[in-house]
Amino acid sequence: MNQTIDAYSDIRDAVAKLCARFPGEYWRGLDREMRYPKEFVEALTGSGWLSILIPEEYGGAGLPLSAAAAVLEEIQRAGCNGGACHAQMYTMGTLLRHGSEAQKQRYLPKIAAGELRLQAFGVTEPTSGTDTGALKTAARRDGDHFVVKGQKIWTSRAEHSDLMLLLARTTPLAEGMKKTDGLSVLIVEMREALGHGLSIRPIRTMMNHATTEVFFDDLRVPAENLIGEEGKGFRYILSGMNAERILIAAECVGDAKWFIDKATGYAKERHVFGRAIGQNQGIQFPIARAYANMRAAELMVREALSLYEAGKNPGAEANMAKMLAADASNEAANVCIQTHGGFGFAEEYDVERKFRETRLYQVAPISTNLILSYLAEHVLGMPRSY
Ligand SMILES: Cc1cc2nc3c(=O)[nH]c(=O)nc-3n(C[C@H](O)[C@H](O)[C@H](O)COP(=O)(O)OP(=O)(O)OC[C@H]3O[C@@H](n4cnc5c(N)ncnc54)[C@H](O)[C@@H]3O)c2cc1C
């Protein structure tokens, strides 16, 4: 579909080949029962795709973010769902950039070997929502441990992860203090913690996303599991967010490509009134527009990736890439359903499933309004609105 030259055609081909082993039928079965795609994630892990960002000295491939973006885009483009495992790619940066050498030695080789899964990311809470600085989960120092009390919500993949990156308040909010100060990042070893202060409750959602509520009831976490400096956690999480936004944007581009391929194919095949529906401009134009919007979003993803890889801090580009790509995939999803008429709603076409899955990215990991606020305030210099 694309005319552009891509440096990662080998990676893309290999990932597409792996994904071909997990056709729509596989995902439909999981979706019905809200089951985790364990076999798919194991295949990706076994082939090393989820550890490509880990430096070679720790057993990974040491590839740049654009390689991870290529992997995730291909997964979505093939009709699979990287939401089951994408966090390992985007949480990695926090550990890589801010973790101590001892933490890296302890965890990275095992993650690279597939013995440990770093898939859970505990930031959002029920009462604070987007206002991260207002989170209430507290980690109180007690000797050589932190004692964690509180609750997270939407902690995806918690039941399928061995490690969680947890953002908790280590210094109580005081008068005049910046809300984003006093937060710290801890690595929680979930297997030991379960039943000893950590409990997990799944949340059923409109798509199969293995998301949960997580409760901390005086969970003891060794102080050596603190990442970086105490109280600076918000900064560490923020520094990983550009990567997260860019990777999710790449996934949305992949989704949009899947929807456009699917809609185009159906428009050529389906005959009504004695001719292909794709002969009608009323069918062609929305698909062509969705294609143009996807390509524009793809350019912004590339721009964000090249700035990121040049060591810049592309907050605006990462946010714009995420918003434009999520809009492109949402538009393509809608057009794909419309092109399929009634069949768009039938499970066996996979369109309705992918439609539900891609809708998430209007809201998570950051909602469109918050991206627009960021651009208005930080790029265009308008007053802060909240
Ligand atoms: C399936 C799923 C998986 C997720 N996985 C994870 C995960 O693994 N880890 C994790 O930490 N979080 C996760 N999240 C949480 C996700 O990041 C949040 O849902 C998202 O950031 C929005 O927060 P909220 O739901 O609390 O919405 P709220 O903050 O309550 O916002 C509700 C609405 O109000 C709008 N709004 C809020 N404030 C403003 C404002 N100032 N100006 C304009 N509009 C505003 C928002 O844009 C949104 O549309 C997940 C969410 C879902 C649904």
The ligand as a Tripos MOL2 file, in Angstrom:
@<TRIPOS>MOLECULE
LIG
   53    58     1     0     0
SMALL
NO_CHARGES

@<TRIPOS>ATOM
      1 C1         -8.5340   -0.4030   28.4940 C.3       1 LIG1
      2 C2         -7.6820    0.5680   29.2240 C.ar      1 LIG1
      3 C3         -6.3600    0.2380   29.5180 C.ar      1 LIG1
      4 C4         -5.5810    1.1200   30.2590 C.ar      1 LIG1
      5 N1         -4.3260    0.7150   30.6620 N.ar      1 LIG1
      6 C5         -3.6590    1.4740   31.5750 C.ar      1 LIG1
      7 C6         -2.4580    0.9710   32.1990 C.ar      1 LIG1
      8 O1         -1.9620   -0.1320   31.8730 O.2       1 LIG1
      9 N2         -1.8770    1.7190   33.1650 N.ar      1 LIG1
     10 C7         -2.3820    2.9290   33.5650 C.ar      1 LIG1
     11 O2         -1.8020    3.5550   34.4520 O.2       1 LIG1
     12 N3         -3.4980    3.4340   32.9860 N.ar      1 LIG1
     13 C8         -4.1540    2.7340   32.0170 C.ar      1 LIG1
     14 N4         -5.3160    3.2160   31.4600 N.ar      1 LIG1
     15 C9         -5.8550    4.4830   31.9330 C.3       1 LIG1
     16 C10        -5.8620    5.5680   30.8690 C.3       1 LIG1
     17 O3         -4.5680    6.0790   30.6920 O.3       1 LIG1
     18 C11        -6.8800    6.6110   31.3390 C.3       1 LIG1
     19 O4         -8.1700    6.0400   31.1950 O.3       1 LIG1
     20 C12        -6.7880    7.8880   30.5620 C.3       1 LIG1
     21 O5         -5.5620    8.5290   30.8250 O.3       1 LIG1
     22 C13        -7.9370    8.8380   30.9340 C.3       1 LIG1
     23 O6         -8.0600    8.9440   32.3300 O.3       1 LIG1
     24 P1         -9.4790    8.7160   33.0320 P.3       1 LIG1
     25 O7        -10.0670    7.4710   32.4880 O.co2     1 LIG1
     26 O8         -9.3280    8.7990   34.4930 O.co2     1 LIG1
     27 O9        -10.3550    9.9160   32.5190 O.3       1 LIG1
     28 P2        -10.6080   11.3140   33.2500 P.3       1 LIG1
     29 O10        -9.3120   11.9220   33.6660 O.co2     1 LIG1
     30 O11       -11.6460   11.1200   34.2730 O.co2     1 LIG1
     31 O12       -11.1910   12.1450   32.0450 O.3       1 LIG1
     32 C14       -12.5230   11.8910   31.5350 C.3       1 LIG1
     33 C15       -12.7280   12.7340   30.2890 C.3       1 LIG1
     34 O13       -12.5830   14.1210   30.6390 O.3       1 LIG1
     35 C16       -11.6230   14.7360   29.8260 C.3       1 LIG1
     36 N5        -10.8770   15.7120   30.6260 N.ar      1 LIG1
     37 C17       -10.3270   15.5420   31.8580 C.ar      1 LIG1
     38 N6         -9.6930   16.6700   32.2470 N.ar      1 LIG1
     39 C18        -9.8390   17.5530   31.2260 C.ar      1 LIG1
     40 C19        -9.4100   18.9130   31.0010 C.ar      1 LIG1
     41 N7         -8.6790   19.5540   31.9100 N.pl3     1 LIG1
     42 N8         -9.7230   19.4990   29.8400 N.ar      1 LIG1
     43 C20       -10.4720   18.8550   28.9100 C.ar      1 LIG1
     44 N9        -10.9150   17.5850   29.0520 N.ar      1 LIG1
     45 C21       -10.5930   16.9470   30.2020 C.ar      1 LIG1
     46 C22       -10.7110   13.6270   29.3330 C.3       1 LIG1
     47 O14       -10.1280   13.9650   28.1010 O.3       1 LIG1
     48 C23       -11.6820   12.4580   29.2050 C.3       1 LIG1
     49 O15       -12.2850   12.4880   27.9410 O.3       1 LIG1
     50 C24        -6.1000    2.3800   30.6550 C.ar      1 LIG1
     51 C25        -7.4180    2.7300   30.3020 C.ar      1 LIG1
     52 C26        -8.2030    1.8480   29.6120 C.ar      1 LIG1
     53 C27        -9.6270    2.2420   29.3190 C.3       1 LIG1
@<TRIPOS>BOND
     1     1     2 1
     2     2     3 ar
     3     2    52 ar
     4     3     4 ar
     5     4     5 ar
     6     4    50 ar
     7     5     6 ar
     8     6     7 ar
     9     6    13 1
    10     7     8 2
    11     7     9 ar
    12     9    10 ar
    13    10    11 2
    14    10    12 ar
    15    12    13 ar
    16    13    14 ar
    17    14    15 1
    18    14    50 ar
    19    15    16 1
    20    16    17 1
    21    16    18 1
    22    18    19 1
    23    18    20 1
    24    20    21 1
    25    20    22 1
    26    22    23 1
    27    23    24 1
    28    24    25 2
    29    24    26 1
    30    24    27 1
    31    27    28 1
    32    28    29 2
    33    28    30 1
    34    28    31 1
    35    31    32 1
    36    32    33 1
    37    33    34 1
    38    33    48 1
    39    34    35 1
    40    35    36 1
    41    35    46 1
    42    36    37 ar
    43    36    45 ar
    44    37    38 ar
    45    38    39 ar
    46    39    40 ar
    47    39    45 ar
    48    40    41 1
    49    40    42 ar
    50    42    43 ar
    51    43    44 ar
    52    44    45 ar
    53    46    47 1
    54    46    48 1
    55    48    49 1
    56    50    51 ar
    57    51    52 ar
    58    52    53 1
@<TRIPOS>SUBSTRUCTURE
     1 LIG1         1 GROUP 0 **** ****
